[in-house]
Amino acid sequence: MQITGDYHTHTKYSKNNHGKNTIQEMVDKASDLGLEGYAVTDHGPGHIFFGIKRKNIDVARAEVDNIKKDAPLNLYFGLEANLVKGDGSIDLSEDEIKKLDLLLVGYHKGTVTDFFNPFRALFNPKKQKEINTLAYINCLNKYKVDILTHINEYIRVDVYRVACAAREKGTLIELNNKHIRFNESEAKDLVRSGCNFILSSDAHRKGNIAKLDRVLDFVEKYNIPHERIVNLDKLYK
């Protein structure tokens, strides 16, 4: 199996050397791999350690637009925004969202939130899971989210309910090669929900673009329907 495009990757705009390569270097590699589509999606500014500086959102947008003129693939500018409030709010303003081609949303350690409490997660995990689940659903109701990234990785959610909400809103559930944490029951819930999926490398360096060994094993192990994976090359099914 191969993918037609990789739409969750990071560049040097994810600060503190979190992303290792420039946008141009990442695009050149994606082109060399023969991808039809590629997206730059650095961390949202709310991440304390790795978030893009707000002043660089316009800079990165302009850089993508300039590279796009000669790129031999479809190039998109997005951000992996951080879920920061129980009401579904993320760390981007409406004006900042309008500058994006793709809006990805996920939860990350290193982001200040008003809904996740590690002590509650330890001593009352059921309650915290419900709070987490509602935060994601509220986010989907609040914004036009293109992709939910690595749900269930850093905080637990009701996978079925989040996936159903994503299906209703036309949001893709990401299956992430670096962060894929679903047990057998949760994998079955993903399939049962009827949601659509996107496979992502979450590459932080050019050598990892389109690297999908773990996630492809997951797809085969749990019989994720190929026809519901939007970036799977149909020639290789």
C-alpha positions in Angstrom: 0.0 0.0 0.0 1.1 3.6 -0.7 -0.4 7.0 0.1 -1.1 9.7 -2.4 -0.2 12.5 0.0 1.2 13.3 3.5 -0.8 16.0 5.3 0.7 16.1 8.8 4.4 17.1 8.9 6.5 19.6 10.8 9.3 22.0 9.8 11.7 24.3 11.5 8.8 26.6 12.3 8.0 24.2 15.1 10.4 26.0 17.4 13.3 24.7 19.5 14.5 22.4 16.7 11.5 20.3 17.0 11.2 20.2 13.2 14.5 19.5 11.6 14.2 20.7 8.0 13.0 23.8 6.2 9.8 23.9 4.2 11.7 23.8 1.0 13.7 20.7 2.1 10.5 18.9 3.1 8.7 19.8 -0.1 11.6 18.6 -2.2 11.6 15.3 -0.4 7.9 14.9 -0.8 8.3 15.6 -4.5 11.1 13.1 -4.8 8.8 10.5 -3.3 6.3 11.1 -6.0 3.5 12.3 -3.7 0.5 14.1 -5.2 -0.1 16.2 -2.2 1.8 17.5 0.8 1.0 19.8 3.7 3.2 21.8 6.2 1.4 21.6 9.5 3.6 23.0 12.4 2.5 23.0 16.0 0.0 25.7 17.0 1.4 28.7 19.0 -0.1 27.5 22.3 2.4 24.7 22.7 4.9 26.1 25.2 8.0 24.3 23.8 7.3 23.6 20.1 4.6 26.0 18.9 5.1 28.2 16.0 5.6 31.9 16.9 2.5 33.8 16.0 4.5 36.3 14.1 5.8 33.5 11.9 2.3 32.3 10.8 2.2 34.9 8.0 5.9 34.3 7.2 5.3 30.5 6.8 2.2 31.1 4.8 4.1 33.4 2.4 6.9 30.9 2.1 4.5 28.1 1.2 2.8 30.3 -1.4 6.1 31.2 -3.0 7.3 27.5 -3.1 3.9 26.5 -4.5 4.5 28.3 -7.7 7.1 25.8 -8.9 6.2 22.7 -6.7 5.4 19.6 -8.8 2.7 18.6 -6.3 -0.3 20.1 -4.5 1.1 22.0 -1.6 -1.0 23.2 1.4 -0.3 25.3 4.5 -1.9 24.2 7.8 -1.3 24.1 11.5 -1.7 21.4 14.1 -3.7 23.5 16.6 -3.9 22.6 20.2 -7.2 21.8 22.0 -7.0 24.1 25.1 -10.5 24.5 26.6 -13.3 22.3 27.6 -15.6 24.4 25.4 -13.6 23.2 22.4 -11.5 26.3 21.9 -8.1 26.0 20.3 -5.0 28.1 20.3 -5.7 30.0 17.1 -7.9 33.1 16.5 -10.5 33.2 13.7 -8.2 35.5 11.7 -5.4 33.0 12.0 -7.6 30.1 11.0 -8.6 32.0 7.8 -4.9 31.9 6.7 -4.9 28.1 6.6 -5.6 25.6 3.9 -6.0 22.8 6.5 -6.9 23.0 10.2 -5.6 20.0 12.2 -6.5 19.8 15.9 -4.9 17.6 18.6 -4.0 17.5 22.3 -0.4 17.8 23.3 1.6 17.7 26.5 3.2 21.1 26.9 -0.1 23.0 26.3 -2.0 24.7 29.1 -5.6 23.7 29.2 -8.6 24.3 31.5 -10.0 20.7 31.1 -7.3 18.2 31.7 -6.2 17.5 35.3 -3.5 14.8 35.7 -4.6 14.1 39.2 -8.2 13.6 38.1 -6.9 11.4 35.3 -5.1 9.3 37.8 -7.8 9.0 40.6 -11.0 9.4 38.5 -10.1 8.4 35.0 -13.7 7.8 34.0 -14.7 11.4 34.7 -11.6 12.8 33.0 -12.3 10.7 29.9 -15.8 12.1 29.7 -14.4 15.6 30.0 -11.8 15.0 27.3 -14.5 13.5 25.0 -16.8 16.5 25.4 -13.9 18.9 24.7 -13.2 17.2 21.4 -16.9 17.1 20.4 -17.3 20.8 21.4 -14.3 21.6 19.2 -15.9 19.8 16.2 -19.0 21.8 16.8 -17.1 25.1 17.1 -14.7 24.9 14.2 -14.5 23.4 10.7 -11.7 20.9 11.6 -10.2 19.0 8.6 -8.3 16.4 10.6 -8.3 15.3 14.3 -4.7 14.2 15.0 -3.7 11.2 17.1 -6.8 11.0 19.3 -6.5 8.8 22.4 -2.7 9.3 22.5 -2.0 11.7 25.4 -5.5 11.8 26.9 -8.1 9.1 26.7 -11.5 9.6 25.0 -14.6 7.7 24.1 -13.3 6.8 20.7 -16.7 5.8 19.3 -18.4 9.1 20.2 -15.6 11.3 19.0 -15.4 9.3 15.7 -19.1 9.6 15.2 -19.0 13.4 15.8 -16.2 13.6 13.3 -18.2 11.6 10.7 -21.1 14.0 11.2 -18.9 17.0 10.7 -16.9 15.6 7.8 -13.7 15.6 9.8 -11.1 13.0 9.1 -9.8 10.8 12.0 -6.0 10.5 11.6 -4.2 7.3 11.9 -0.7 8.5 12.9 2.5 6.5 12.3 4.2 7.9 15.4 1.2 8.0 17.8 -1.4 5.3 17.3 -2.9 4.0 20.5 -6.1 2.1 20.1 -6.8 -1.3 21.6 -8.8 -3.9 19.7 -12.2 -2.7 21.0 -11.4 0.9 20.2 -10.2 -0.1 16.7 -13.6 -1.8 16.2 -15.3 1.4 17.4 -13.5 3.4 14.8 -14.8 1.1 12.1 -18.3 0.9 13.6 -18.5 4.7 13.7 -18.5 5.1 9.9 -15.9 7.8 10.0 -13.3 8.4 7.3 -9.6 8.2 7.9 -6.3 9.8 6.8 -2.9 8.2 7.2 -0.1 10.5 8.4 3.6 10.2 9.0 3.7 13.1 11.5 7.3 13.6 10.1 9.6 16.0 11.9 12.4 15.4 9.4 12.4 14.9 5.7 13.5 11.3 5.9 10.3 10.3 7.7 7.8 11.8 5.1 5.4 9.1 4.0 6.8 6.6 6.5 3.8 4.5 7.5 5.1 1.1 8.6 3.3 1.0 11.9 0.0 2.5 10.8 -0.2 0.2 7.8 0.2 -2.8 10.1 -2.6 -1.3 12.2 -4.8 -0.9 9.1 -4.3 -4.6 8.2 -4.5 -6.0 11.7 -7.9 -4.4 12.5 -9.4 -4.4 9.0 -9.8 -0.7 8.6 -11.8 -0.3 5.4 -9.4 0.8 2.6 -12.2 2.7 0.9 -12.6 5.0 3.9 -8.9 6.0 3.9 -8.9 9.2 1.8 -5.2 9.3 0.9 -4.6 5.6 0.1 -3.6 5.0 -3.5 -6.3 2.8 -4.9 -3.8 1.2 -7.2 -2.0 -0.4 -4.3 -5.0 -1.8 -2.3 
